[in-house]
Amino acid sequence: MAPRMRLKLRTVFVLYFLVSVMGLLYALMQLGQRCDCAEHDQPYERTISRLRGELHKLQENMKKSEPTAPTIYVITPTYARLVQKAELTRLSHTLLHVPQLHWILVEDALQKSTLVSNLLRTSGLSYTHLHMPTAAQRKLHEGDPNWLKARGVEQRNEGLRWLREDRRAAAGGGGEQGVVYFADDDNTYSLQLFQEMRNTLKVSVWPVGLVGAMKYESPLVQGGKVIGFHTGWKPSRPFPMDMAGFAVSLRLILAKPDACFDADAPIGFLEGSFLQKLVTMDELEPRADDCTKVLVWHTRTEKPKMSTEKAMQAQGLGSDPTWEV
């Protein structure tokens, strides 16, 4: 324990002791006394009141001097679909268990939706609600495979833009402590993951389960350094990792204002288009026991089948369209 903190704790103990002793003496002096001794009580009452005031001030100063944990800023792109509310509800309940966290939710839309606004308002989380539509030429069409085009690019970049403007202004132009993590709304996250990333210096990394048609993808670590990557597709790519497999220091984000995701990056190169502007592979910080534990999974919710719903709608018996599902 630091000497300064030990001194404060010793002072608090002494004050507690003095208050207790003065209170005991005061009580003993009252034994057998007549009730007309108010003039004799005042010095003791004033002394006890003063000591209590000093004790309160010391406690407040100790609270202010305690270091606060770096804030984790979670950037999540989202878009309107039948499972959107279910996905966001599940993710919000996970984030609610993480202390010192701020959720930046960015809708792929021309304007903020009532559904997302209401969900955030009642979530109990500290949040920022943004929106940024995906360019028409980069939108997936019905029947397109998920991997055909990079998704969430404009939304993640909008989250980075907000951070650079808002946090720089809040810090008076300096860089505050914090961590930035890109959390898709359909993944599954262990609470331990957020503990692992909390003290990121530049870029921390870890494995991701159920991704790339593999059980997991992961950085390969030797002697505490990342020396390569366990991945089945083009391992020579710059930073061949999933979006859920890294977190970035807020200070680094603010110091590198041009670092963003390249919407025109080839398939599989999106993460690398961002990370190679921030760090070298030698600077990566392996977490999760040298990248030997899986704490996040690239899960996807099955697309709901609506054949019965459509058949009932044709008969005029469809579900109430005003219900928010």
C-alpha positions, 0 to 999 in steps of 0.5 A: 500500500502506498505511504500516502494511503497508509497515512490517510488510513492511520488518520481515519483510525485516529479520528474514529478513536478520538470520536469514540473516546470523546463520546464515551467520556461525554456519556460517563459525565452525564451519569448522575448529572442534573439536566440543567448542565447544558452549558457544560455539554457544549464544548464536548458537543462542539469537539465531537461535531468538529471531529466528525466533520474532519472525518467526513472530509477525509473520507471524501478526499480518499474517495476522490483520490482512489483511481477509477478504472478505465472506461470501456467504450463498446461500439456496436453496429446494428440494423433493423431485422426481426431478431434485432430487439432480441439480439440487443436485449441479450447484449445489453444484459451482458453489458449491464454486468460490466462496470465503467462501460459506455455503449455506443450503438450505431444504427444502419439507418437514415434516422434513429428508430423508436425501437432502439431508442426505447431499448437504450432508454430502459437499459440502465446503461450509459450510452450514446445513440448514433445512426449512419446508413450504409452506402447503397452499393455496399448493402447486401441484398436478399439471398446474398451470403454474409461474407460477400460484403463487409458489414458495419463499416460506416457504423463503426467509423461513425462510432470512432468519429464520435469518440474522437470528437466527444472524448477529446473535447471532454479531456480538453485535448488530451488523451483520457484512459479508456478502451475501445471494443467493437462488439457485434450484436449477435456474438456471445461474450464472457464477462471475463473478456471485459476484465482482460481488455480493461488495461489495454495499453495499445492493442490487446488480442485473444482467441475467438470461437466458432469463426472462419469455419473453425473451432476457433481462430487465435493469435499464436504466442511465444514468450509473451509475444504474438508470432503468428495466427492460427487461422485457416484462410490466408494466414499471411493477411495483415492481422488475420483476426475477427472483429471480436478478437481485439480491443484498442486503447482510447489514447491510441484512437485519439492519437491516430485520427486517420485510423478507420475501417476501409469500406473497400478492403477485400473480404477478410482484410477489414480488420487489418485495414484498421489495425495496421494503421495503429500498431505492428504485430510486435506491439500486440498484447496477448490476453486470456492466458497468452491466447489459450482461452476462448472468451467470445464466440462468433455466434449467429441467431438463426433467421426466423421462418415466416411461412406460417405468418405469411399464410395467416396474413393471406387469410387476414389472421396475421399477427398484430402489426403494431406489436414490437417484436 
